[in-house]
């Protein structure tokens, strides 16, 4: 993990399904770039939000 990196939630439409992924990046723009590289499909990103590290997230 790089200095200044944060965790981001990336919400995207992949194959007409709404999916949420977590990406570790320095900026929201870098999070979008990493998401596109990881998912080599035609993914349409809806939103990128910084994760709140103070709360536990249960699925």
N, C-alpha and C positions, 0 to 999 in steps of 0.2 A: 504494500500500500504506500502510495506517495504521500509526501508531506502536504497537509491541507486537504486531503481527500475526505469526502463525505459520502454517505449512502443516499441514493436517489431511487424513488419509485418511478418507473416508466410505464405509463398506461398506453397501450397500442392496440390497433385492430390488425390481427394477423389471420388471414383467410376468413374474413368476416366474423371473427371471434374476438371479443374484448379480453385482453390478457394484461396482467401486471407483472413486471419483472423488477428485480433490484439490481442496481448497477453502482459500483464504487468508482467515483470520479471526482475531479476537482470542481468542475462547473457543470451546469445543466447542459450546455452545448457539448461538452465532452461526454456526458452521459448519453445524449442522443447518438453521437458518433459511435460509441462503443456498442450501443443497442443495435444499431444498423449493421455493424460488423459481425456481431454475434448471431443475429438473425438475418441470414442472407436472402430473406424473402422480401417481398414488397410489403413492408410493414408501414402502416400509417400511424405515426405517433400522435396521440391525443394530448397527453400532458406529461410533464416531468416535475415531480415534487420532491423536495428534500425530506428525508425521513427524520422523524422526531426521535432522537435517541433516548429520551426520558421515559418513553412508554414502551411496554411490551406489546407486540402485535401478535394476536392469535388468529390462526386461520381456521 
